[in-house]
């Protein structure tokens, strides 16, 4: 009876929270738009990032509406966390009339959502040829042998750098190839000495770089089963945290707080490089006066780890159709048609937003090997999709951000007492408790 009471309590809480969201009394803002603001036959999409996902969804909507005049599509911008919270509350409370039809989920969040709401997403297994997608992305959107999402951007990680700033310190494009982390730090310290510009930003409350380094070694916070916590004896995580600490404590890294400061730093030329997913290209290109000043290279390699490669993933996302939304069937047809089968749209998105297609055969796309003048004529898509095929496959499990919250808190002690090993053992104990929830 204890579990039944807990489920009932959670449902009551979800109804209360959803009510606050719908009436706009929660935290003084209206988070969920009520159905009275939607057209009767309108497909609703929730996604984030105006320069990337939102732009892609609006392009898809415009093309589809021209071919299907009976269909109307509205794209609503929300933050990733906001989408997660609102959808969870609405599903838990069974307030289906207020659901969007399509949502974007970050790859780290997918397994949690599919596990928690196992009958709330449209099964797309038989609607789409999933063999066209790269293996690690296909695995991310599946559960129990069934497919529930349409892979979008791959999140392929790369080193994006300002060649003009590095040239001021005497470095060339050749110097940025085949880097190890030791060499990257050496270059960063020298660049700072000569120019006063740090190499990259670091946010002590957000660990995407740790994820990049860890996955480049074929490891994650959990083992292959996606459940067993792997922190205390995780060699790759230990190495990633040591590199992170070294960057943070040297002049190579510059501390920032939050997404806006991260974006502003590289757009304003306050750092010389960015290590991120291919989706960051749209934010880099938001400063047209920097055309020709940027270059791309593979990420540095962890020399102490025999499994390490110069390829990894950070972020990445897919489209998911909610089964009990008002227009789930029409939404599924739209999503499959535009994001699953429309190579012409994908080809346009390479040029418009710099998407790294999550497909096995990107060479069939016209813009696949087009030189990009923003990056000095480099064939950006070819380079990134080449890295994509080398990304180690790991199981993200369903607790990535919960475990990372614990790690971020405990890591603050490492900066004081210099005991990373003890820190990881504490994280292991606390993460195991989270995994049991």
C-alpha positions as CSV (number, residue, x, y, z in Angstrom):
1,X,0.0,0.0,0.0
2,X,2.9,2.3,0.6
3,X,3.7,2.5,-3.2
4,X,0.1,3.1,-4.0
5,X,-0.1,6.0,-1.5
6,X,3.0,7.5,-2.9
7,X,1.7,7.3,-6.5
8,X,-1.6,8.9,-5.3
9,X,0.3,11.6,-3.5
10,X,2.4,12.4,-6.6
11,X,-0.7,12.6,-8.7
12,X,-2.4,15.0,-6.3
13,X,0.7,17.1,-6.2
14,X,0.9,17.1,-10.0
15,X,-2.7,18.2,-10.3
16,X,-2.0,21.0,-7.9
17,X,1.1,22.1,-9.8
18,X,-0.5,21.8,-13.1
19,X,-3.4,24.0,-11.8
20,X,-0.9,26.6,-10.8
21,X,0.7,26.5,-14.2
22,X,-2.6,26.8,-16.0
23,X,-3.9,29.7,-14.0
24,X,-0.6,31.5,-14.0
25,X,-0.4,31.7,-10.2
26,X,2.8,29.6,-9.9
27,X,5.8,31.8,-9.4
28,X,4.0,34.8,-10.9
29,X,4.0,33.6,-14.5
30,X,1.9,31.5,-16.9
31,X,4.0,28.6,-18.0
32,X,1.4,26.5,-19.8
33,X,-0.9,28.0,-22.4
34,X,-4.4,26.8,-22.1
35,X,-6.3,25.2,-25.0
36,X,-8.4,28.3,-25.4
37,X,-5.4,30.0,-27.0
38,X,-4.9,27.2,-29.6
39,X,-6.7,26.8,-32.8
40,X,-8.9,23.7,-33.0
41,X,-6.9,21.9,-35.7
42,X,-3.5,23.2,-34.7
43,X,-0.5,21.1,-34.1
44,X,1.5,22.5,-31.1
45,X,5.3,22.0,-30.8
46,X,7.4,22.9,-27.8
47,X,11.1,23.3,-28.2
48,X,14.0,25.6,-27.2
49,X,16.8,27.7,-28.8
50,X,15.6,30.3,-31.2
51,X,18.7,30.1,-33.4
52,X,18.6,26.3,-33.8
53,X,15.6,24.1,-32.8
54,X,12.9,26.7,-33.1
55,X,14.2,27.9,-36.4
56,X,14.2,24.3,-37.7
57,X,10.7,23.6,-36.5
58,X,9.4,26.8,-38.1
59,X,11.0,25.9,-41.4
60,X,9.4,22.5,-41.3
61,X,6.1,23.9,-40.4
62,X,6.1,26.4,-43.3
63,X,7.0,23.7,-45.8
64,X,4.4,21.3,-44.4
65,X,1.6,23.9,-44.3
66,X,2.2,24.7,-47.9
67,X,1.7,21.1,-48.9
68,X,-1.1,20.5,-46.4
69,X,-3.2,23.7,-46.2
70,X,-5.7,22.0,-43.9
71,X,-3.0,21.8,-41.2
72,X,-1.8,24.6,-38.9
73,X,1.3,24.4,-36.8
74,X,2.4,26.6,-33.9
75,X,5.9,26.5,-32.6
76,X,6.3,27.7,-29.0
77,X,9.6,28.5,-27.4
78,X,10.3,27.2,-23.9
79,X,13.4,26.3,-22.0
80,X,14.4,22.7,-21.9
81,X,13.8,22.4,-18.2
82,X,10.4,24.1,-18.5
83,X,9.3,21.6,-21.2
84,X,10.3,18.8,-18.9
85,X,8.5,20.2,-15.8
86,X,5.3,21.2,-17.6
87,X,4.9,18.0,-19.5
88,X,5.6,15.8,-16.5
89,X,3.0,17.7,-14.4
90,X,0.4,17.6,-17.2
91,X,0.9,13.9,-17.8
92,X,0.9,13.0,-14.1
93,X,-2.4,14.9,-13.7
94,X,-3.8,13.5,-16.9
95,X,-4.6,17.0,-18.2
96,X,-4.3,15.9,-21.8
97,X,-6.2,18.8,-23.2
98,X,-3.4,21.1,-22.3
99,X,-0.5,19.1,-23.8
100,X,1.4,20.1,-26.8
101,X,1.5,17.5,-29.6
102,X,5.2,17.4,-30.2
103,X,8.0,18.1,-27.8
104,X,11.8,18.1,-28.1
105,X,13.7,16.1,-25.6
106,X,17.5,16.3,-24.9
107,X,19.1,12.9,-25.3
108,X,20.1,12.8,-21.6
109,X,16.4,13.2,-20.6
110,X,14.8,10.6,-22.9
111,X,15.1,7.4,-20.9
112,X,13.7,9.1,-17.8
113,X,10.7,10.3,-19.6
114,X,10.0,7.0,-21.4
115,X,10.4,5.1,-18.1
116,X,8.2,7.4,-16.1
117,X,5.5,7.7,-18.8
118,X,5.8,4.5,-20.6
119,X,2.4,4.7,-22.4
120,X,2.4,8.4,-23.2
121,X,4.5,8.6,-26.4
122,X,3.5,7.5,-29.9
123,X,5.3,4.3,-31.0
124,X,7.0,5.2,-34.2
125,X,8.8,1.9,-34.8
126,X,6.8,0.9,-37.9
127,X,6.4,4.4,-39.3
128,X,10.0,5.2,-40.1
129,X,13.1,3.4,-41.3
130,X,15.4,3.8,-38.3
131,X,18.3,2.1,-40.0
132,X,19.2,5.4,-41.7
133,X,20.2,6.9,-38.3
134,X,23.6,6.5,-36.6
135,X,23.6,3.7,-34.0
136,X,24.1,5.7,-30.9
137,X,21.2,8.1,-31.7
138,X,18.9,5.2,-32.6
139,X,19.6,3.5,-29.3
140,X,18.9,6.7,-27.3
141,X,15.3,7.0,-28.6
142,X,14.3,3.4,-28.0
143,X,13.0,1.5,-25.0
144,X,12.0,-2.1,-24.8
145,X,12.9,-2.7,-28.4
146,X,10.4,0.0,-29.7
147,X,11.2,3.4,-31.1
148,X,9.6,6.5,-29.7
149,X,11.6,9.5,-31.0
150,X,13.0,10.9,-34.3
151,X,16.7,11.8,-33.9
152,X,17.4,15.4,-34.8
153,X,20.9,16.9,-34.2
154,X,23.7,14.5,-33.2
155,X,25.4,16.7,-30.6
156,X,28.8,15.8,-32.1
157,X,31.4,17.5,-29.9
158,X,34.3,19.5,-31.5
159,X,36.8,22.2,-30.7
160,X,35.7,25.5,-32.1
161,X,38.4,28.2,-32.0
162,X,39.2,31.7,-33.1
163,X,42.2,31.5,-35.4
164,X,42.9,35.2,-35.3
165,X,43.3,35.1,-31.5
166,X,45.6,32.1,-31.6
167,X,47.7,33.6,-34.4
168,X,48.3,36.6,-32.1
169,X,50.1,34.1,-29.8
170,X,52.0,32.5,-32.7
171,X,49.8,29.4,-33.3
172,X,48.4,28.0,-36.6
173,X,45.7,25.7,-37.7
174,X,48.2,22.8,-37.8
175,X,48.9,23.4,-34.1
176,X,45.3,22.7,-33.2
177,X,45.2,19.2,-34.8
178,X,45.7,15.9,-33.0
179,X,45.6,17.6,-29.6
180,X,46.0,16.0,-26.2
181,X,44.6,17.6,-23.2
182,X,48.1,18.3,-21.9
183,X,48.9,20.1,-25.1
184,X,45.6,22.1,-25.1
185,X,46.4,23.3,-21.6
186,X,50.0,24.3,-22.7
187,X,48.7,26.3,-25.6
188,X,46.0,27.9,-23.4
189,X,48.5,29.0,-20.8
190,X,50.7,30.5,-23.6
191,X,47.8,32.2,-25.3
192,X,46.8,33.8,-22.0
193,X,50.4,34.9,-21.3
194,X,50.6,36.6,-24.7
195,X,47.1,38.0,-25.2
196,X,45.4,38.0,-21.8
197,X,42.6,35.9,-23.3
198,X,41.6,32.6,-21.6
199,X,41.1,29.5,-23.8
200,X,37.5,28.6,-22.8
201,X,34.6,29.1,-20.3
202,X,33.8,26.8,-17.4
203,X,30.7,26.9,-15.3
204,X,31.2,25.2,-11.9
205,X,27.5,24.5,-11.7
206,X,27.3,22.8,-15.1
207,X,29.5,19.9,-16.4
208,X,29.1,19.5,-20.1
209,X,32.8,19.3,-20.6
210,X,33.1,16.5,-18.0
211,X,30.4,14.6,-20.1
212,X,32.4,15.2,-23.3
213,X,35.6,13.9,-21.8
214,X,34.0,10.9,-20.1
215,X,32.1,9.7,-23.2
216,X,35.2,10.2,-25.3
217,X,36.6,7.4,-23.1
218,X,33.6,5.2,-23.6
219,X,32.3,5.8,-20.1
220,X,29.3,7.4,-18.2
221,X,27.9,7.9,-14.7
222,X,26.2,4.5,-15.0
223,X,27.3,1.2,-16.5
224,X,26.0,-0.4,-19.7
225,X,22.8,-1.4,-18.1
226,X,21.9,2.2,-17.5
227,X,21.1,1.6,-13.9
228,X,24.3,0.6,-12.0
229,X,26.0,3.7,-10.7
230,X,29.7,3.9,-11.8
231,X,31.4,6.8,-10.0
232,X,33.9,5.8,-7.3
233,X,36.0,3.5,-9.5
234,X,35.3,5.2,-12.9
235,X,38.8,5.9,-14.3
236,X,37.4,8.1,-17.1
237,X,35.4,10.3,-14.8
238,X,38.3,10.7,-12.4
239,X,40.5,11.8,-15.4
240,X,37.7,14.2,-16.7
241,X,37.4,15.8,-13.2
242,X,41.2,16.2,-12.9
243,X,41.3,17.9,-16.3
244,X,38.3,20.1,-15.4
245,X,40.0,21.1,-12.1
246,X,43.2,21.9,-13.9
247,X,41.4,24.1,-16.4
248,X,39.4,25.8,-13.6
249,X,42.4,26.6,-11.5
250,X,44.6,27.9,-14.3
251,X,44.4,30.8,-16.6
252,X,43.1,28.5,-19.4
253,X,39.6,28.5,-18.1
254,X,37.3,31.5,-17.3
255,X,34.4,31.0,-14.9
256,X,30.9,31.9,-16.1
257,X,27.5,31.5,-14.6
258,X,24.8,30.2,-16.8
259,X,24.0,29.9,-20.5
260,X,23.9,33.6,-21.3
261,X,27.4,34.3,-20.0
262,X,28.7,31.2,-21.8
263,X,27.3,32.5,-25.1
264,X,28.4,36.1,-24.6
265,X,32.0,35.1,-23.7
266,X,32.8,33.5,-27.1
267,X,30.6,35.9,-29.1
268,X,32.5,38.9,-27.6
269,X,35.9,37.4,-28.1
270,X,36.5,37.0,-24.4
271,X,37.7,33.4,-24.9
272,X,39.7,31.8,-27.7
273,X,37.8,28.6,-28.1
274,X,34.6,26.6,-27.3
275,X,34.3,22.9,-26.8
276,X,30.7,22.0,-27.5
277,X,28.3,20.2,-29.8
278,X,27.7,21.1,-33.4
279,X,24.5,22.9,-32.4
280,X,26.7,25.7,-31.1
281,X,27.4,26.8,-34.7
282,X,24.2,28.8,-34.9
283,X,25.2,30.8,-31.9
284,X,28.7,31.3,-33.3
285,X,27.3,32.5,-36.6
286,X,25.0,35.0,-34.8
287,X,28.0,37.4,-35.0
288,X,28.4,37.9,-38.8
289,X,31.3,40.2,-38.4
290,X,33.4,37.2,-37.2
291,X,33.0,35.4,-40.5
292,X,36.3,33.8,-41.5
293,X,37.7,34.0,-38.0
294,X,36.5,30.6,-36.7
295,X,37.9,27.1,-37.3
296,X,37.0,23.6,-36.1
297,X,39.1,20.7,-35.0
298,X,38.5,17.4,-33.1
299,X,38.5,17.5,-29.3
300,X,41.7,16.8,-27.4
301,X,42.4,13.2,-26.3
302,X,42.9,11.8,-22.8
303,X,46.3,10.2,-23.2
304,X,46.1,8.3,-19.9
305,X,43.0,6.3,-21.0
306,X,43.5,3.4,-23.5
307,X,39.9,3.7,-24.7
308,X,40.0,7.5,-25.4
309,X,39.2,8.8,-28.9
310,X,39.0,12.4,-30.3
311,X,35.3,12.2,-30.6
312,X,32.3,12.6,-28.2
313,X,28.8,13.9,-27.8
314,X,27.3,16.7,-25.8
315,X,23.6,17.4,-25.8
316,X,21.8,16.3,-28.9
317,X,18.0,15.9,-29.1
318,X,15.0,14.4,-30.8
319,X,11.4,14.9,-31.5
320,X,8.7,13.0,-29.6
321,X,4.9,12.9,-30.2
322,X,2.6,12.7,-27.2
323,X,0.1,9.9,-27.5
324,X,-2.8,11.5,-25.7
325,X,-2.5,15.0,-27.1
326,X,-5.3,16.6,-29.1
327,X,-3.8,15.9,-32.5
328,X,-1.3,13.1,-32.0
329,X,-2.0,11.3,-35.3
330,X,-1.6,14.5,-37.4
331,X,1.4,15.4,-35.3
332,X,3.0,12.0,-35.9
333,X,2.4,12.3,-39.7
334,X,4.0,15.7,-39.7
335,X,7.0,14.7,-37.6
336,X,7.8,11.6,-39.6
337,X,7.3,13.4,-42.9
338,X,9.5,16.4,-42.1
339,X,12.1,15.3,-39.5
340,X,12.3,11.6,-40.4
341,X,12.0,11.4,-44.2
342,X,12.6,14.9,-45.7
343,X,16.2,15.0,-46.9
344,X,15.6,18.3,-48.7
345,X,14.7,20.0,-45.3
346,X,17.8,18.4,-43.7
347,X,19.9,19.7,-46.5
348,X,18.6,23.2,-45.9
349,X,19.2,23.0,-42.2
350,X,22.9,22.3,-42.8
351,X,23.2,25.8,-44.3
352,X,20.6,27.6,-42.2
353,X,21.5,26.4,-38.7
354,X,24.6,24.2,-39.1
355,X,22.9,21.0,-38.1
356,X,25.0,17.8,-37.8
357,X,22.7,15.2,-39.4
358,X,22.3,12.1,-37.3
359,X,22.2,9.9,-40.4
360,X,24.6,7.2,-41.5
361,X,24.9,8.5,-45.1
362,X,25.1,12.3,-45.0
363,X,27.0,12.3,-48.2
364,X,23.7,12.1,-50.2
365,X,23.0,15.6,-49.0
366,X,24.0,18.3,-51.4
367,X,25.4,20.6,-48.7
368,X,27.3,17.8,-46.9
369,X,30.7,18.9,-48.3
370,X,30.1,22.6,-49.0
371,X,32.9,24.8,-47.8
372,X,31.8,27.2,-45.1
373,X,33.3,30.7,-45.4
374,X,32.5,31.4,-41.8
375,X,35.0,28.7,-40.8
376,X,37.6,29.7,-43.4
377,X,36.3,27.4,-46.1
378,X,36.4,24.2,-44.0
379,X,33.9,21.5,-44.9
380,X,32.2,21.7,-41.5
381,X,29.5,19.1,-42.0
382,X,31.8,16.6,-43.5
383,X,34.3,17.1,-40.6
384,X,31.6,16.8,-37.9
385,X,29.8,13.8,-39.4
386,X,33.2,12.1,-39.7
387,X,33.7,12.5,-36.0
388,X,30.1,11.4,-35.4
389,X,30.9,7.8,-36.6
390,X,33.6,7.5,-34.0
391,X,31.5,8.6,-30.9
392,X,31.6,5.8,-28.3
393,X,28.2,4.4,-27.5
394,X,27.2,4.7,-23.9
395,X,24.0,4.3,-21.9
396,X,22.9,7.6,-20.4
397,X,20.4,5.9,-18.1
398,X,17.6,8.0,-16.6
399,X,19.5,9.9,-13.9
400,X,22.2,11.9,-15.6
401,X,21.3,15.4,-14.3
402,X,20.3,14.1,-10.8
403,X,23.8,12.4,-10.5
404,X,25.5,15.5,-11.9
405,X,23.8,17.8,-9.4
406,X,25.4,15.7,-6.6
407,X,28.8,15.7,-8.4
408,X,28.7,19.5,-8.8
409,X,27.9,20.0,-5.1
410,X,30.6,17.7,-3.9
411,X,33.2,19.0,-6.4
412,X,33.2,22.4,-4.6
413,X,34.9,20.6,-1.7
414,X,37.6,19.3,-4.0
415,X,38.5,22.9,-4.8
416,X,39.2,23.4,-1.1
417,X,40.6,20.1,0.2
418,X,42.1,18.7,-3.0
419,X,40.7,15.2,-2.4
420,X,39.0,14.0,-5.6
421,X,39.0,10.3,-4.7
422,X,37.0,10.9,-1.5
423,X,34.7,13.2,-3.4
424,X,33.8,10.5,-6.0
425,X,33.2,8.0,-3.2
426,X,30.7,10.4,-1.6
427,X,29.0,10.9,-4.9
428,X,28.8,7.2,-5.4
429,X,26.9,6.7,-2.2
430,X,24.5,9.6,-2.8
431,X,24.0,8.6,-6.5
432,X,23.1,5.1,-5.5
433,X,20.3,6.4,-3.3
434,X,19.0,8.6,-6.2
435,X,19.2,5.6,-8.6
436,X,16.9,3.6,-6.2
437,X,14.1,6.2,-6.3
